[in-house]
Amino acid sequence: MAPRAKSGGDPVAAFTVLAICFLLGMLGRGSIETFPVFVLPLSLEFGWERAEVASIYSSSLLVSGLASPVAGYLFDRLGPRLLYCGGLATLGAGMLVSSSASSLAVFYLGSGLMVGVGAISLGNVPNSALLARWFRDRLPMALGVAFSSLGVGALIMLPLAQYLIDHGGWSFAYRCIGIFMLVLAPILLILPWRRLGRGVELPVSTVETDVKVTVNWTLRRAMGTLPFWALFSVFLFTSTGISAVVVQIIAYLVSVGFGAQEAATIYGFNGLFMPVGMLSFGWLASQLGNRGAIALSYSLTLTAIPLLWLLALVPSHVLFGLFVMLFGLSLGSRGPVVGAICAGLFRGRSIGAIFGAVSMGGGIGGAIGSTISGLLHDWTDAYEAGFVFAFVMIIFGSMPFWLVPELKRGG
């Protein structure tokens, strides 16, 4: 079922906003998630250790995480036009900087700082705040649609980046992606953001309630509560585990016998399963409650990770496909649930900054996971230790849903 706009609203404008959020999320996070196909080319060209190459990916995740509260604050204060257009331009410029890089420092600037800032400016934090202005009863479903853009971004951009690398090299791939982003930025600028950013006018009684809540739920006040840090830890530990797998996935698949283009294409099919998983788990949460949906989601992830280890013993397309299906269905499925719980617990005009601060855990976790995964590979010259580390972190990420009362109730 498609998400409904708030009663009395403009459904065309509401679904236009949803489509824009989906596209921007796809471009933003999808650009970061292309990095696994650059790992081997950069390692071979510059002779860097795997941990050094992985640190580029880590830096982009860390920057996007640390910048999340800033993105939320800027959205609350400046609105979507300046944040989205500036983010897309920064993302494109970062790709161009990386295309001419010859040192880790320049990659940290381009792929780390600039791409990280650009991606978070187009991502889940501002998109959640904008969608909350248009959708209420169906906000979890709307967030599920918007968050699933990561999967579509991976489906399209991973094999595309690998194709560009195969036909022109890693620098050519960065340059093409960067130019595309810069060309798109002026088009985004001329959209009717005054109307799209305003949302739906609420009844007087609802407005009065929201104003009262806004006075109470500032970022500082939210940070003084257990549910805030519980949601933060969900993102922190889950992202640590997921990124420990993702950053090494293409290199690992090549090491067990798959071709680089083949691995990137098949793994990119995560993008087909992610929207299905996000929407399905959003519906399951309404039917089974948060804990039932979350339990199934984490179970799929914890089943998928050992399948990667089995691929080293039996390099089978069937096992690879099963991993992609299970990992894709569960990948990101926790995000809409956390976003909806956060919006329910901390209503008001500061929700952008609050959700941004919660999301910071995901960026920090992503940086930790990808860095430790690279170090474990360099220390052991194998991938299994990284998979074990990821498995344990995923378990930690699920625990707040069983330990914190507000998360059990769903906010």
Buried (B, 14 or more C-beta within 10 A) or exposed (E): EEBBBBEEBBEEBBBBBBEBBBBBBBBBBBBBBBBBBBBBBBBEEBEBEBBBBBBBBBBBBBBBBBBBBBBBBBBBEEBBBBBBBBBBBBBBBBBBBBBEBEEBEBBBBBBBBBBBBBBBBBBBBBBBBBBBBBBBEBBBBBBBBBBBBBBBBBBBBBBBBBBBBBEEBBBBBBBBBBBEBBEBBEEBBEBEBEEBBEBBEBEEEEEEBBEEBBEEBBBEBBEEBEBBBBBBBBBBBBBBBBBBBBBBBBBBBBBBEBEBBBBBBBBBBBBBBBBBBBBBBBBBBBEBBBBEBBBBBBEBBBBBBEBBBBBBEEBEEEBBEBBBBBBBBBBBBBBBBBBBBBBBBBBBBBBBBBBBBBBBBBBBBBBBBBBBBBBBBEEEEEBBBBBBBBBEBBBBBBBBBEEBEBBBEBB
